[in-house]
């Protein structure tokens, strides 16, 4: 099978490898491809190695003959599948069967399903800039497809790019993706580049970008470091008892701040060349030499300023920039801070086999290793290999996923959906489900991190990650949903018992360590710091990013998992589980808004959280008939049902905290609303049937559904895709309706 062989691929970032080495600024320039070039989609292949998903481009006919393109490859690439038209379903259960039939075609050999996990438009720039400044050769076919994707996602009117694929153009999105296009060979005279540049200039130029944009542009050498608000690595030297110590921050914030602070301390900028000299003139509304960059540390476009910096942060930045850095920061302190942050980067790399928490810190860790260990070091080579774990190929081109996949998450929900539909006992689906169970068995994390206390990691033995055990970061909801799936499937006669009782106990033991004092559950670990740390939120484009928070979705996952486990094994830690459930349910009830809704932080938005919250309350017997709070939640859902019977909520709800209708109903959100209502035993069947008819009416003849609006969110302002939701949740919804209401003929 073909692999990405960096030694023989021609790069497009201006530097070819010479004698197996990089770093020669005088090597021969390589001709870049034209902007509108396109690779042959029939040559792309998806390889899944125990959950690790990488795309490969076959350049020779011999490679193609040895590795035929599969239906899975063609599905993700948007190529014709030539699947048979299934019998037109007239009942919900028949529609669910058709959906399982369709989705089963795309199960990978390890037992999981793949998909893109795209949406954010700030991921590719970090990767491409890092490739460029570390002089990592970029294969032509990757450069072509990244550019094709960015052009496909360019705003059709103003030519800019936003924070995410459905967002309005911003300085962050436009400046960063403009730079990517130029690095990968786009001409500054291309009309689409001119349009993007004009939009950027209308925003006031790159000086009005947020902190992350200024950081990356300074690394590239097209902005001065004086424009970047300070990111002192000395914070990592603070004693753990200090309230602002980084170990108290949310895991994504601290794992990004860690390499950023190391790079900031070094003030690394790539040496000027002809391209970066041009970019210095293209990104601004005045000549580069005339800009007082220090005066723009706090300049930001209103479009980017979702979370304005607090007066506290502005004051600290002034003190660090004007007093600490120039007068008090001795070389010994700087070196100690750089050494310690590098050591923590190294531990993160080793604990994840360089897969890292996500793509943002992965590319930054690559740059840290490049600066510290050298371009030919093992750490740099392994990071370069791992970058391909985040790249995803589709019909629009190549994007960068928000993690190295959603493998465990989707596999868990698929099992639950098929079981809920009553199809797990049918012989046809046993092989598929057994493979999925085998995948979850293989992906359970069996040990804690090496020196977990030193690197501030949460206990994880017995848990599951969002993607793979190699990535290795447990989440309360991922562990809970995987655990539920294992218990459900292993409880059905005929399925193997792959996950032992002891390993199930390990998962329970870790979950019980993750509850917050409020009774709720956060994502990766219990809350470690005060919400007042948001005063130090320097990201500007994100909200609720500094610390962990309680989430109705995560709490519900734990509640339902513990409730299911208590029935499975009533004797194990009964008192602890009872106490945990009592606190968690108290949080769920308290988190409900006066109008009956719950705010969702990981899916859009009130619809997503409401589904979870009603499931948790149903698990302890609270229904529409006996619980005023459940009745109020149901009435909230009913008030949002549209004339066509469906539900559709805009991502704007996440940003504003107020329910905003989407312009049209969405299949996935219709499923979420119906699942919540059915869990609550909502008595008005006509409301449910209208939603079921919409779902069935949009089902394609092959059994699937078209992709509609984006489904997920993080940090309130950035949306992210979960494309397999459009298969999994309809299966569960249609199946649940059929089991509860007798599978009536609907058309």
QUIBELUR-V426292 format. One record per residue. N is the residue number from 1. RES is the residue in three letters. PHI is phi in degrees with one decimal (NA if undefined). NEAR is the number of other ideal C-beta (glycine too) atoms within 10 Angstrom. Layout:
N,RES,PHI,NEAR ; N,RES,PHI,NEAR
This chain:
1,UNK,NA,10 ; 2,UNK,-73.6,17 ; 3,UNK,-126.1,10 ; 4,UNK,-76.0,17 ; 5,UNK,-95.6,9 ; 6,UNK,-64.7,17 ; 7,UNK,-72.6,7 ; 8,UNK,-114.3,9 ; 9,UNK,-90.4,18 ; 10,UNK,-82.6,15 ; 11,UNK,-83.6,23 ; 12,UNK,-118.3,24 ; 13,UNK,-91.8,21 ; 14,UNK,97.8,20 ; 15,UNK,-135.1,22 ; 16,UNK,-94.0,16 ; 17,UNK,-71.7,19 ; 18,UNK,-124.1,12 ; 19,UNK,54.9,5 ; 20,UNK,73.2,8 ; 21,UNK,-121.8,11 ; 22,UNK,-117.3,19 ; 23,UNK,104.6,14 ; 24,UNK,-89.2,13 ; 25,UNK,-76.5,10 ; 26,UNK,-114.6,6 ; 27,UNK,-70.7,16 ; 28,UNK,-67.6,9 ; 29,UNK,-68.8,9 ; 30,UNK,-111.0,17 ; 31,UNK,-63.9,9 ; 32,UNK,-93.0,20 ; 33,UNK,-74.2,19 ; 34,UNK,-72.3,13 ; 35,UNK,-59.3,18 ; 36,UNK,-91.3,12 ; 37,UNK,-64.4,15 ; 38,UNK,-144.7,13 ; 39,UNK,-78.7,19 ; 40,UNK,-81.1,11 ; 41,UNK,-62.1,17 ; 42,UNK,-71.6,13 ; 43,UNK,-98.3,19 ; 44,UNK,-88.2,22 ; 45,UNK,-135.4,22 ; 46,UNK,-100.3,19 ; 47,UNK,-108.6,17 ; 48,UNK,-117.3,18 ; 49,UNK,-111.3,11 ; 50,UNK,54.8,15 ; 51,UNK,96.9,24 ; 52,UNK,-78.5,20 ; 53,UNK,-111.4,25 ; 54,UNK,-136.1,21 ; 55,UNK,-97.1,22 ; 56,UNK,-133.7,20 ; 57,UNK,-108.0,22 ; 58,UNK,-91.2,20 ; 59,UNK,-94.1,18 ; 60,UNK,-118.1,10 ; 61,UNK,-65.2,9 ; 62,UNK,-63.9,10 ; 63,UNK,-62.9,15 ; 64,UNK,-63.3,16 ; 65,UNK,-64.7,9 ; 66,UNK,-77.5,11 ; 67,UNK,-132.0,16 ; 68,UNK,-63.4,8 ; 69,UNK,-75.3,17 ; 70,UNK,-96.4,15 ; 71,UNK,-64.3,13 ; 72,UNK,-66.6,19 ; 73,UNK,-56.9,23 ; 74,UNK,-67.0,17 ; 75,UNK,-60.5,19 ; 76,UNK,-72.1,22 ; 77,UNK,-88.5,17 ; 78,UNK,71.9,12 ; 79,UNK,-90.1,15 ; 80,UNK,-57.1,6 ; 81,UNK,-104.3,15 ; 82,UNK,55.5,8 ; 83,UNK,-83.5,16 ; 84,UNK,-70.5,10 ; 85,UNK,-74.5,10 ; 86,UNK,-84.9,18 ; 87,UNK,-55.5,10 ; 88,UNK,-64.7,12 ; 89,UNK,-74.4,20 ; 90,UNK,-112.9,12 ; 91,UNK,-124.2,19 ; 92,UNK,-59.4,28 ; 93,UNK,-67.7,19 ; 94,UNK,-64.3,19 ; 95,UNK,-65.8,27 ; 96,UNK,-64.4,32 ; 97,UNK,-61.8,24 ; 98,UNK,-60.9,25 ; 99,UNK,-67.0,31 ; 100,UNK,-64.4,23 ; 101,UNK,-58.1,17 ; 102,UNK,-67.2,22 ; 103,UNK,-67.8,23 ; 104,UNK,-63.9,18 ; 105,UNK,-62.5,15 ; 106,UNK,-108.5,20 ; 107,UNK,-71.8,20 ; 108,UNK,-86.3,19 ; 109,UNK,-52.6,13 ; 110,UNK,-69.0,20 ; 111,UNK,112.8,24 ; 112,UNK,-101.3,28 ; 113,UNK,-117.3,24 ; 114,UNK,-104.7,24 ; 115,UNK,-174.1,22 ; 116,UNK,-70.8,22 ; 117,UNK,-133.7,28 ; 118,UNK,-98.9,25 ; 119,UNK,129.9,26 ; 120,UNK,-63.8,24 ; 121,UNK,-103.4,26 ; 122,UNK,-106.8,24 ; 123,UNK,-83.5,22 ; 124,UNK,-56.7,24 ; 125,UNK,-58.3,28 ; 126,UNK,-60.8,25 ; 127,UNK,-66.5,22 ; 128,UNK,-66.4,29 ; 129,UNK,-64.0,23 ; 130,UNK,-64.8,23 ; 131,UNK,-54.7,23 ; 132,UNK,-66.0,25 ; 133,UNK,-76.1,22 ; 134,UNK,-94.2,21 ; 135,UNK,52.9,21 ; 136,UNK,-83.1,24 ; 137,UNK,-59.6,22 ; 138,UNK,-106.3,24 ; 139,UNK,-57.7,18 ; 140,UNK,-56.0,22 ; 141,UNK,-67.0,26 ; 142,UNK,-73.2,26 ; 143,UNK,-59.8,25 ; 144,UNK,-59.0,24 ; 145,UNK,-77.7,26 ; 146,UNK,-65.5,25 ; 147,UNK,-63.4,27 ; 148,UNK,-64.1,19 ; 149,UNK,-65.6,23 ; 150,UNK,-64.3,27 ; 151,UNK,-67.8,18 ; 152,UNK,-66.2,13 ; 153,UNK,-102.4,21 ; 154,UNK,-69.9,23 ; 155,UNK,-59.2,17 ; 156,UNK,-67.5,6 ; 157,UNK,-102.4,9 ; 158,UNK,-94.9,16 ; 159,UNK,80.2,20 ; 160,UNK,-92.7,25 ; 161,UNK,-132.8,30 ; 162,UNK,-107.5,23 ; 163,UNK,-66.8,24 ; 164,UNK,-142.5,24 ; 165,UNK,-68.2,20 ; 166,UNK,-105.2,15 ; 167,UNK,-85.3,22 ; 168,UNK,-73.9,13 ; 169,UNK,-59.5,23 ; 170,UNK,-141.8,30 ; 171,UNK,-65.4,30 ; 172,UNK,-55.1,31 ; 173,UNK,-65.7,32 ; 174,UNK,-72.7,33 ; 175,UNK,-61.7,35 ; 176,UNK,-69.1,26 ; 177,UNK,-77.4,26 ; 178,UNK,-60.5,27 ; 179,UNK,-61.4,25 ; 180,UNK,-59.0,22 ; 181,UNK,-59.2,25 ; 182,UNK,-70.0,22 ; 183,UNK,-59.5,26 ; 184,UNK,-86.7,25 ; 185,UNK,111.5,22 ; 186,UNK,-67.1,23 ; 187,UNK,-80.5,14 ; 188,UNK,-65.9,15 ; 189,UNK,-92.6,7 ; 190,UNK,-60.5,17 ; 191,UNK,-54.8,9 ; 192,UNK,-71.7,16 ; 193,UNK,-72.3,20 ; 194,UNK,-62.3,14 ; 195,UNK,-63.0,16 ; 196,UNK,-62.9,27 ; 197,UNK,-64.9,21 ; 198,UNK,-61.6,14 ; 199,UNK,-64.5,23 ; 200,UNK,-60.1,29 ; 201,UNK,-68.0,15 ; 202,UNK,-64.5,15 ; 203,UNK,-78.5,24 ; 204,UNK,100.0,16 ; 205,UNK,87.5,21 ; 206,UNK,-66.5,30 ; 207,UNK,-64.7,26 ; 208,UNK,-97.5,24 ; 209,UNK,-82.6,32 ; 210,UNK,-75.0,27 ; 211,UNK,-55.8,23 ; 212,UNK,-62.9,23 ; 213,UNK,-62.7,29 ; 214,UNK,-65.1,28 ; 215,UNK,-59.7,23 ; 216,UNK,-66.3,27 ; 217,UNK,-66.7,28 ; 218,UNK,-69.7,22 ; 219,UNK,-59.1,25 ; 220,UNK,-69.7,22 ; 221,UNK,91.8,20 ; 222,UNK,-112.9,27 ; 223,UNK,-151.7,28 ; 224,UNK,-86.4,18 ; 225,UNK,-62.4,19 ; 226,UNK,-65.1,15 ; 227,UNK,-82.4,24 ; 228,UNK,-96.3,25 ; 229,UNK,-61.3,21 ; 230,UNK,-63.6,21 ; 231,UNK,-130.6,21 ; 232,UNK,-74.9,19 ; 233,UNK,-67.2,27 ; 234,UNK,-61.1,19 ; 235,UNK,-58.5,19 ; 236,UNK,-73.8,21 ; 237,UNK,-90.6,15 ; 238,UNK,-65.9,13 ; 239,UNK,-60.6,6 ; 240,UNK,-62.7,11 ; 241,UNK,-74.2,6 ; 242,UNK,-67.6,12 ; 243,UNK,-60.3,10 ; 244,UNK,-102.4,16 ; 245,UNK,-57.2,18 ; 246,UNK,-59.1,23 ; 247,UNK,-64.4,16 ; 248,UNK,-83.4,19 ; 249,UNK,-78.9,24 ; 250,UNK,-59.4,23 ; 251,UNK,-57.8,22 ; 252,UNK,-66.9,19 ; 253,UNK,-65.5,21 ; 254,UNK,-73.3,23 ; 255,UNK,-76.9,26 ; 256,UNK,-86.0,23 ; 257,UNK,-58.4,24 ; 258,UNK,-58.4,26 ; 259,UNK,-69.7,27 ; 260,UNK,-59.6,25 ; 261,UNK,-66.2,23 ; 262,UNK,-65.1,27 ; 263,UNK,-69.6,22 ; 264,UNK,-58.7,20 ; 265,UNK,-62.4,20 ; 266,UNK,-80.3,16 ; 267,UNK,52.7,12 ; 268,UNK,-70.6,17 ; 269,UNK,-135.0,18 ; 270,UNK,-68.1,17 ; 271,UNK,-59.0,8 ; 272,UNK,-62.1,11 ; 273,UNK,-140.3,13 ; 274,UNK,-62.8,9 ; 275,UNK,-68.5,19 ; 276,UNK,-69.0,20 ; 277,UNK,-63.6,13 ; 278,UNK,-64.1,13 ; 279,UNK,-62.1,23 ; 280,UNK,-60.7,20 ; 281,UNK,-91.3,13 ; 282,UNK,-80.7,22 ; 283,UNK,-87.8,24 ; 284,UNK,-127.3,22 ; 285,UNK,-94.5,14 ; 286,UNK,-143.8,10 ; 287,UNK,-61.9,9 ; 288,UNK,-56.8,16 ; 289,UNK,-66.9,7 ; 290,UNK,-90.8,7 ; 291,UNK,-86.4,19 ; 292,UNK,-89.3,10 ; 293,UNK,-64.2,18 ; 294,UNK,-60.5,13 ; 295,UNK,-74.9,11 ; 296,UNK,-108.3,21 ; 297,UNK,-59.5,20 ; 298,UNK,-107.9,15 ; 299,UNK,-73.8,17 ; 300,UNK,-158.1,25 ; 301,UNK,-68.7,21 ; 302,UNK,-55.8,11 ; 303,UNK,-63.9,20 ; 304,UNK,-94.9,24 ; 305,UNK,-90.2,15 ; 306,UNK,-66.9,20 ; 307,UNK,-124.0,20 ; 308,UNK,-58.6,13 ; 309,UNK,-63.7,23 ; 310,UNK,-78.3,15 ; 311,UNK,-64.3,9 ; 312,UNK,-64.6,12 ; 313,UNK,-65.5,17 ; 314,UNK,-59.5,14 ; 315,UNK,-66.1,11 ; 316,UNK,-62.6,20 ; 317,UNK,-60.3,18 ; 318,UNK,-64.2,14 ; 319,UNK,-62.9,13 ; 320,UNK,-65.5,18 ; 321,UNK,-71.1,16 ; 322,UNK,-105.0,12 ; 323,UNK,-123.4,11 ; 324,UNK,-64.3,15 ; 325,UNK,-62.0,14 ; 326,UNK,-79.2,9 ; 327,UNK,-120.2,8 ; 328,UNK,-111.5,10 ; 329,UNK,-86.5,17 ; 330,UNK,-76.3,9 ; 331,UNK,-59.0,7 ; 332,UNK,-64.9,8 ; 333,UNK,-66.6,15 ; 334,UNK,-60.9,16 ; 335,UNK,-65.0,11 ; 336,UNK,-62.0,15 ; 337,UNK,-66.9,20 ; 338,UNK,-65.2,21 ; 339,UNK,-64.8,13 ; 340,UNK,-71.0,16 ; 341,UNK,-66.9,25 ; 342,UNK,-62.4,20 ; 343,UNK,-62.6,14 ; 344,UNK,-69.6,22 ; 345,UNK,-60.2,25 ; 346,UNK,-60.4,17 ; 347,UNK,-65.9,18 ; 348,UNK,-61.1,22 ; 349,UNK,-61.7,22 ; 350,UNK,-69.7,14 ; 351,UNK,-70.5,23 ; 352,UNK,-118.8,22 ; 353,UNK,49.1,13 ; 354,UNK,68.7,24 ; 355,UNK,-75.1,25 ; 356,UNK,64.5,29 ; 357,UNK,-60.0,22 ; 358,UNK,-165.7,22 ; 359,UNK,-70.2,25 ; 360,UNK,-67.0,23 ; 361,UNK,-76.5,25 ; 362,UNK,-63.8,28 ; 363,UNK,-70.1,28 ; 364,UNK,-68.7,26 ; 365,UNK,-64.0,28 ; 366,UNK,-57.6,28 ; 367,UNK,-66.8,24 ; 368,UNK,-60.0,29 ; 369,UNK,-66.0,26 ; 370,UNK,-60.7,23 ; 371,UNK,-73.5,18 ; 372,UNK,-90.4,18 ; 373,UNK,-97.3,16 ; 374,UNK,99.0,11 ; 375,UNK,-64.4,16 ; 376,UNK,-98.1,11 ; 377,UNK,-70.9,13 ; 378,UNK,-61.2,10 ; 379,UNK,-60.1,20 ; 380,UNK,-68.6,23 ; 381,UNK,-63.8,16 ; 382,UNK,-68.1,15 ; 383,UNK,-60.0,26 ; 384,UNK,-59.3,21 ; 385,UNK,-63.9,14 ; 386,UNK,-70.8,24 ; 387,UNK,-57.9,21 ; 388,UNK,-72.5,17 ; 389,UNK,-65.9,23 ; 390,UNK,-96.2,26 ; 391,UNK,-84.4,22 ; 392,UNK,-132.1,24 ; 393,UNK,-104.8,25 ; 394,UNK,-145.2,20 ; 395,UNK,-64.3,12 ; 396,UNK,-84.3,17 ; 397,UNK,132.2,20 ; 398,UNK,-110.3,24 ; 399,UNK,-120.4,27 ; 400,UNK,-117.8,25 ; 401,UNK,-71.4,24 ; 402,UNK,-75.6,24 ; 403,UNK,-145.6,23 ; 404,UNK,-85.1,29 ; 405,UNK,132.6,27 ; 406,UNK,-127.6,27 ; 407,UNK,-60.0,32 ; 408,UNK,-67.4,27 ; 409,UNK,-58.5,24 ; 410,UNK,-68.1,25 ; 411,UNK,-62.1,28 ; 412,UNK,-64.5,28 ; 413,UNK,-66.7,24 ; 414,UNK,-63.4,26 ; 415,UNK,-57.7,25 ; 416,UNK,-61.3,20 ; 417,UNK,-64.0,27 ; 418,UNK,-69.6,29 ; 419,UNK,-64.1,21 ; 420,UNK,-60.3,20 ; 421,UNK,-76.1,26 ; 422,UNK,76.3,15 ; 423,UNK,-99.1,20 ; 424,UNK,-66.7,21 ; 425,UNK,-88.2,14 ; 426,UNK,-75.6,13 ; 427,UNK,-55.3,7 ; 428,UNK,-59.6,11 ; 429,UNK,-101.0,19 ; 430,UNK,-61.9,16 ; 431,UNK,-60.0,11 ; 432,UNK,-61.6,19 ; 433,UNK,-70.4,26 ; 434,UNK,-64.2,16 ; 435,UNK,-63.7,16 ; 436,UNK,-66.7,24 ; 437,UNK,-61.7,23 ; 438,UNK,-61.8,15 ; 439,UNK,-62.9,26 ; 440,UNK,-64.0,24 ; 441,UNK,-59.0,18 ; 442,UNK,-69.0,15 ; 443,UNK,-93.8,25 ; 444,UNK,-65.9,23 ; 445,UNK,-82.0,23 ; 446,UNK,-97.5,11 ; 447,UNK,-146.3,12 ; 448,UNK,-78.5,19 ; 449,UNK,-66.0,22 ; 450,UNK,-64.9,11 ; 451,UNK,49.3,11 ; 452,UNK,-61.6,16 ; 453,UNK,-68.4,10 ; 454,UNK,-67.0,11 ; 455,UNK,-99.9,19 ; 456,UNK,61.3,20 ; 457,UNK,-94.4,22 ; 458,UNK,-74.3,20 ; 459,UNK,-53.9,16 ; 460,UNK,-140.7,26 ; 461,UNK,-58.7,17 ; 462,UNK,89.2,24 ; 463,UNK,-100.9,28 ; 464,UNK,-126.0,29 ; 465,UNK,-91.3,29 ; 466,UNK,-70.7,24 ; 467,UNK,-114.8,28 ; 468,UNK,-139.6,26 ; 469,UNK,-68.4,20 ; 470,UNK,-64.8,19 ; 471,UNK,-60.1,25 ; 472,UNK,76.6,21 ; 473,UNK,-95.3,27 ; 474,UNK,-73.8,26 ; 475,UNK,-131.3,27 ; 476,UNK,-61.2,27 ; 477,UNK,-76.2,24 ; 478,UNK,-63.5,24 ; 479,UNK,-62.3,29 ; 480,UNK,-65.1,29 ; 481,UNK,-69.2,25 ; 482,UNK,-66.0,29 ; 483,UNK,-62.5,30 ; 484,UNK,-58.8,23 ; 485,UNK,-64.6,27 ; 486,UNK,-63.4,25 ; 487,UNK,-62.8,18 ; 488,UNK,-59.5,21 ; 489,UNK,-73.7,24 ; 490,UNK,-70.4,18 ; 491,UNK,-85.9,14 ; 492,UNK,-93.1,12 ; 493,UNK,-53.9,5 ; 494,UNK,101.9,9 ; 495,UNK,-93.5,17 ; 496,UNK,-71.5,11 ; 497,UNK,-93.1,12 ; 498,UNK,-88.3,17 ; 499,UNK,-96.6,22 ; 500,UNK,-70.6,11 ; 501,UNK,-61.0,12 ; 502,UNK,-63.6,8 ; 503,UNK,-69.7,16 ; 504,UNK,-65.1,20 ; 505,UNK,-62.3,15 ; 506,UNK,-59.3,21 ; 507,UNK,-64.3,26 ; 508,UNK,-61.8,22 ; 509,UNK,-58.2,16 ; 510,UNK,-71.7,20 ; 511,UNK,-56.6,24 ; 512,UNK,-69.5,15 ; 513,UNK,-88.6,10 ; 514,UNK,-103.4,24 ; 515,UNK,-77.2,22 ; 516,UNK,-88.9,19 ; 517,UNK,-62.9,9 ; 518,UNK,-72.2,17 ; 519,UNK,100.5,21 ; 520,UNK,-82.9,27 ; 521,UNK,-122.9,30 ; 522,UNK,-92.9,24 ; 523,UNK,-93.5,24 ; 524,UNK,-86.8,21 ; 525,UNK,-163.2,21 ; 526,UNK,-61.4,16 ; 527,UNK,-61.3,18 ; 528,UNK,-110.6,21 ; 529,UNK,-134.0,20 ; 530,UNK,-76.0,13 ; 531,UNK,-63.3,12 ; 532,UNK,-62.6,13 ; 533,UNK,-64.0,18 ; 534,UNK,-61.7,17 ; 535,UNK,-62.7,15 ; 536,UNK,-101.3,18 ; 537,UNK,-67.4,21 ; 538,UNK,-99.4,21 ; 539,UNK,-70.5,19 ; 540,UNK,71.3,24 ; 541,UNK,-90.8,25 ; 542,UNK,-125.4,20 ; 543,UNK,-112.4,18 ; 544,UNK,47.7,17 ; 545,UNK,-118.1,23 ; 546,UNK,-81.7,26 ; 547,UNK,-134.9,20 ; 548,UNK,-70.8,24 ; 549,UNK,-134.9,17 ; 550,UNK,-70.2,23 ; 551,UNK,-130.2,24 ; 552,UNK,-56.8,26 ; 553,UNK,-65.8,22 ; 554,UNK,-64.5,27 ; 555,UNK,-63.5,29 ; 556,UNK,-61.6,28 ; 557,UNK,-57.2,27 ; 558,UNK,-68.9,25 ; 559,UNK,-57.8,27 ; 560,UNK,-69.6,22 ; 561,UNK,-68.3,24 ; 562,UNK,-66.0,23 ; 563,UNK,-63.7,19 ; 564,UNK,-65.7,17 ; 565,UNK,-64.4,22 ; 566,UNK,-61.6,17 ; 567,UNK,-76.0,9 ; 568,UNK,-71.4,17 ; 569,UNK,-144.2,16 ; 570,UNK,-62.4,9 ; 571,UNK,-82.8,6 ; 572,UNK,-76.2,15 ; 573,UNK,48.5,17 ; 574,UNK,-58.6,11 ; 575,UNK,-65.2,7 ; 576,UNK,-64.1,13 ; 577,UNK,-67.5,19 ; 578,UNK,-61.5,12 ; 579,UNK,-64.5,14 ; 580,UNK,-63.9,21 ; 581,UNK,-63.3,20 ; 582,UNK,-60.4,11 ; 583,UNK,-67.0,19 ; 584,UNK,-65.8,26 ; 585,UNK,-68.9,21 ; 586,UNK,-60.1,13 ; 587,UNK,-63.4,20 ; 588,UNK,-56.7,27 ; 589,UNK,-65.3,15 ; 590,UNK,-69.4,11 ; 591,UNK,-77.9,18 ; 592,UNK,-68.5,21 ; 593,UNK,-75.9,16 ; 594,UNK,-57.1,6 ; 595,UNK,-83.1,13 ; 596,UNK,99.3,21 ; 597,UNK,-98.0,24 ; 598,UNK,-127.7,26 ; 599,UNK,-84.3,20 ; 600,UNK,-100.1,25 ; 601,UNK,-109.4,21 ; 602,UNK,-124.7,22 ; 603,UNK,-146.2,24 ; 604,UNK,-89.7,27 ; 605,UNK,-133.7,28 ; 606,UNK,-69.7,29 ; 607,UNK,-65.4,29 ; 608,UNK,-64.9,29 ; 609,UNK,-67.1,27 ; 610,UNK,-62.6,29 ; 611,UNK,-57.3,29 ; 612,UNK,-64.8,28 ; 613,UNK,-61.6,29 ; 614,UNK,-67.4,31 ; 615,UNK,-65.7,20 ; 616,UNK,-67.3,25 ; 617,UNK,-67.8,24 ; 618,UNK,-64.1,21 ; 619,UNK,-66.1,18 ; 620,UNK,-115.1,15 ; 621,UNK,89.8,8 ; 622,UNK,-85.1,23 ; 623,UNK,-131.8,17 ; 624,UNK,-57.0,21 ; 625,UNK,-75.2,11 ; 626,UNK,-118.2,10 ; 627,UNK,-132.0,19 ; 628,UNK,-57.9,10 ; 629,UNK,-67.6,15 ; 630,UNK,-67.9,24 ; 631,UNK,-59.4,18 ; 632,UNK,-65.9,16 ; 633,UNK,-64.0,29 ; 634,UNK,-64.8,26 ; 635,UNK,-64.9,14 ; 636,UNK,-60.8,21 ; 637,UNK,-59.1,25 ; 638,UNK,-62.3,15 ; 639,UNK,-67.3,11 ; 640,UNK,-100.5,18 ; 641,UNK,-67.6,20 ; 642,UNK,-92.8,17 ; 643,UNK,-61.6,7 ; 644,UNK,-84.0,15 ; 645,UNK,96.2,20 ; 646,UNK,-100.5,24 ; 647,UNK,-124.0,25 ; 648,UNK,-152.6,24 ; 649,UNK,-117.1,25 ; 650,UNK,-79.3,18 ; 651,UNK,-63.6,23 ; 652,UNK,-61.5,16 ; 653,UNK,-58.4,22 ; 654,UNK,-63.9,27 ; 655,UNK,-73.8,18 ; 656,UNK,-95.8,12 ; 657,UNK,77.1,14 ; 658,UNK,-128.3,12 ; 659,UNK,-60.4,19 ; 660,UNK,-123.9,17 ; 661,UNK,-69.3,14 ; 662,UNK,-75.4,20 ; 663,UNK,-69.6,7 ; 664,UNK,-150.0,11 ; 665,UNK,-64.5,22 ; 666,UNK,-120.8,25 ; 667,UNK,-60.4,26 ; 668,UNK,-63.0,28 ; 669,UNK,-70.9,28 ; 670,UNK,-61.9,27 ; 671,UNK,-62.5,30 ; 672,UNK,-59.7,27 ; 673,UNK,-63.8,30 ; 674,UNK,-65.2,32 ; 675,UNK,-61.7,22 ; 676,UNK,-62.0,27 ; 677,UNK,-64.4,24 ; 678,UNK,-69.3,22 ; 679,UNK,-60.4,25 ; 680,UNK,-83.1,24 ; 681,UNK,54.9,16 ; 682,UNK,-61.9,23 ; 683,UNK,-83.6,13 ; 684,UNK,-91.1,11 ; 685,UNK,-63.8,13 ; 686,UNK,-62.0,7 ; 687,UNK,-62.8,17 ; 688,UNK,-68.8,21 ; 689,UNK,-64.1,17 ; 690,UNK,-62.9,17 ; 691,UNK,-67.7,27 ; 692,UNK,-61.5,25 ; 693,UNK,-63.1,16 ; 694,UNK,-63.1,21 ; 695,UNK,-61.2,27 ; 696,UNK,-65.1,21 ; 697,UNK,-67.8,14 ; 698,UNK,-96.0,17 ; 699,UNK,-69.0,22 ; 700,UNK,-79.4,14 ; 701,UNK,-58.1,13 ; 702,UNK,-80.1,16 ; 703,UNK,114.8,25 ; 704,UNK,-99.2,21 ; 705,UNK,-132.7,19 ; 706,UNK,-71.2,9 ; 707,UNK,-70.8,15 ; 708,UNK,-113.4,18 ; 709,UNK,-71.6,19 ; 710,UNK,-64.2,21 ; 711,UNK,-107.5,25 ; 712,UNK,-111.4,21 ; 713,UNK,-153.9,23 ; 714,UNK,-147.5,21 ; 715,UNK,53.3,19 ; 716,UNK,72.4,18 ; 717,UNK,-117.8,22 ; 718,UNK,-118.2,24 ; 719,UNK,-95.4,23 ; 720,UNK,-148.2,22 ; 721,UNK,-92.3,25 ; 722,UNK,-128.8,22 ; 723,UNK,-64.4,21 ; 724,UNK,-75.8,22 ; 725,UNK,-58.6,25 ; 726,UNK,-71.1,21 ; 727,UNK,-104.7,25 ; 728,UNK,-69.1,26 ; 729,UNK,-71.7,26 ; 730,UNK,-61.8,31 ; 731,UNK,-58.8,27 ; 732,UNK,-65.5,23 ; 733,UNK,-66.4,30 ; 734,UNK,-63.3,31 ; 735,UNK,-66.6,25 ; 736,UNK,-62.7,22 ; 737,UNK,-61.6,28 ; 738,UNK,-61.9,23 ; 739,UNK,-70.6,16 ; 740,UNK,-89.5,13 ; 741,UNK,-123.9,14 ; 742,UNK,80.3,10 ; 743,UNK,51.9,17 ; 744,UNK,-71.5,14 ; 745,UNK,-73.0,9 ; 746,UNK,-107.6,19 ; 747,UNK,-161.1,10
